[in-house]
Amino acid sequence: MEIGFISLGAMGRGMAASLQNAGHDLVVNDLRKESAADCLGRGGSWAETPHELASRVELILTSLPTSQDVEAVVRGDDGVAELAEEDIPACAVTTRRAAYNVRLGGPMAKQQPTGFVLVHGGRHGGWAWRDVASRLRDLGYPTYRPTLTGLGERAHLLRSEIGLETHINDLVGVFEYEDLSDVVLVAHSYGGMPVAGAMQQVFDRVRTVVWVDAHLPREGESVFDLIGDERAAQMKAMAAEGGEGWYVPTSDASWWGLSDPDQIAWVNSKTTPQPIKTYLDKIGPTGRAWSHPGTTIECNPSRLPAVEVARQRARAESDPHFHRRVIAACHEPMLTHPDELTELLVEAIENR
C-alpha cells in the first residue's frame, strides 16, 4: 500500500520511519522539504502539495501541530479534500489535543460536517458558549449558539408571558430556518428543558444529544419540580423581592461555582433576568429526549439535584446508546474548561 504522510516534525518523522521500516511506500509533504530529507533518503517520494499527495496514494496520514493546520491541509487551497471524487481514507491528527483530530473517510469533501447547536442555561445567553463555539468552528464544525427569547442580547424582549413553550419554539425555529440536520444538540443546565421539548419535533434532525449538567425532565415536570421545594422557594422569593413577582433577577456568578474574580465580573456583566414562568411551566411529552442517543456530561461538583444526577447515571448504566462522562469543573465548564469540554463534545459525535 502506498501511504501519504503530511508534516514531518519531530513526531511525524518517527512515525514515517516506522511505516517505512514496516515496508510501506511513502509519499510525503511538508512546508519545508528539508524536513523530509530522512524519509526521502529511505526511498520515500515527494509531493509538492497535499492535493498532489492525495492523488497518488491509497491512505493519508498527518501529524500536525494545531487545529488550524488540520483545517488548512484538509480544506485549504490544494488541500486533500479537493479530491472529492476519490474514495481515499484519511486521518488528520494533531500532536496537541485529541479533540482536534479529524477522521475523514472518502469521499472526503462530499461529507457535510456534523454541526453543533449549543443551548445555554438559565439567565445566560449564547455568549456563554463563545469560547467552545470558536474551538468547534476552528475544527470545521458549523456551530450555532442561539439565545433564548428575553435573555442575553434579546433581553429587550423580556416580558412576563414568556414561558417554556416560547423557548422550545426558539430552538425549533433555529432548526427550521437554518435548515439543520445531523447535528449534535447540546444543552446546559436550564437549557435541557427547551431541548427536551424541542426534541419531540426535531429528533429526526439530531444526531445525538449532549446534556452538560443539564435538566433532563420527564413529561409533566417543571424546573421547580426538579430542583426541589427549598431551592424553588428561594427563587420564588427572589422574584417577589427583586423581580416584580414575575421574573427571577440575576445572581452573582460565584453561585455557579466560578472563583476567578475577572471571570465572575465578566459573567455578571452578561447575565440577565428570566421570567419565572419558564421555571414554573410543566413540560409536555419528552419521550424523544429519553429514547434518543446521547451523552450526559456531569460536572464535578454538579449543580444538578442529586435525584437528577442519579436518574441520568441510571440511564447511562441501562441504555447502551446513552453515555456518561465526568468533567472536573464547576457548573460552567464552557467558561472554565473550554478545551476539555470541546474534546468531550467532539467525542460525542460518535455516540449514536
Secondary structure as UniProt FT lines:
FT   STRAND          2..6
FT   HELIX           10..21
FT   TURN            22..23
FT   STRAND          25..29
FT   HELIX           33..36
FT   HELIX           37..41
FT   TURN            42..43
FT   STRAND          45..46
FT   HELIX           50..56
FT   STRAND          59..62
FT   HELIX           67..75
FT   TURN            77..78
FT   HELIX           80..82
FT   TURN            84..85
FT   STRAND          90..92
FT   HELIX           98..100
FT   STRAND          102..104
FT   TURN            109..110
FT   STRAND          115..119
FT   TURN            122..123
FT   HELIX           126..129
FT   HELIX           130..138
FT   TURN            139..140
FT   STRAND          143..144
FT   TURN            149..150
FT   HELIX           152..157
FT   TURN            160..161
FT   HELIX           164..177
FT   TURN            178..179
FT   STRAND          183..188
FT   HELIX           189..191
FT   HELIX           192..202
FT   HELIX           203..205
FT   STRAND          206..212
FT   TURN            219..220
FT   HELIX           223..227
FT   HELIX           229..242
FT   TURN            244..246
FT   STRAND          247..248
FT   HELIX           253..256
FT   HELIX           261..268
FT   TURN            269..270
FT   STRAND          274..275
FT   HELIX           277..280
FT   HELIX           287..291
FT   STRAND          294..299
FT   HELIX           306..318
FT   TURN            320..321
FT   STRAND          322..327
FT   HELIX           333..336
FT   HELIX           338..348
FT   TURN            349..350
//
